[in-house]
Amino acid sequence: MILQGSAQLTAAGEIWDLAPGTVIRVGAAQKRKIVPGPKGATILALGGAPGKPYEPPVRAKRSA
């Protein structure tokens, strides 16, 4: 989610302009690039870790 500023997202060969309040979802295996706008951007990324691709959590199976 873009909290402040602006950014541009490139994913799946398409480009989207992102403004405050914009919510985006990109699949875990999909390559993406987010470039901040001229005044920067504050982005809330859930499940993100700087410099690392997202890895879904391993969940324990329940026994019956």
C-alpha positions in Angstrom: 0.0 0.0 0.0 1.3 3.4 -0.9 1.1 5.6 2.2 2.8 8.8 1.0 4.3 10.1 -2.2 4.1 8.1 -5.4 5.7 5.2 -7.1 5.7 3.2 -10.3 5.3 -0.6 -10.3 6.5 -2.8 -13.2 5.3 -6.4 -13.1 4.2 -8.9 -15.8 5.4 -6.6 -18.5 3.0 -3.8 -17.4 3.5 -0.5 -15.6 1.2 1.0 -13.0 1.4 4.5 -11.4 0.8 4.2 -7.7 -0.7 7.0 -5.6 -1.4 7.2 -1.8 -4.1 4.7 -0.8 -3.3 2.4 -3.7 -3.3 -1.3 -2.6 -1.4 -3.8 -4.8 -0.7 -7.5 -4.7 2.0 -9.2 -6.6 2.4 -13.0 -6.5 5.3 -14.4 -4.5 7.1 -15.8 -7.6 6.4 -12.8 -9.8 9.3 -10.5 -10.5 8.5 -6.8 -9.8 10.2 -3.5 -9.6 8.9 -0.5 -7.6 10.5 2.9 -8.3 9.7 5.8 -6.0 8.4 9.1 -7.6 10.2 12.4 -7.6 9.3 13.1 -3.9 9.9 9.5 -2.7 7.4 7.1 -1.4 6.4 5.5 1.9 5.2 1.9 1.3 3.6 -0.6 3.6 4.7 -4.0 2.5 3.1 -7.0 4.3 5.2 -10.1 4.2 8.1 -8.3 2.7 11.7 -8.4 3.8 14.3 -5.9 2.4 16.6 -7.5 -0.1 14.9 -10.9 0.0 12.1 -12.5 -2.1 8.9 -13.4 -0.2 8.8 -17.0 1.1 5.4 -18.4 2.2 5.5 -19.6 5.8 5.8 -23.4 6.4 2.7 -24.5 8.3 2.5 -27.5 10.5 -0.1 -30.0 9.6 -2.7 -30.8 12.2 -3.2 -34.3 13.4 -6.7 -35.7 13.4 
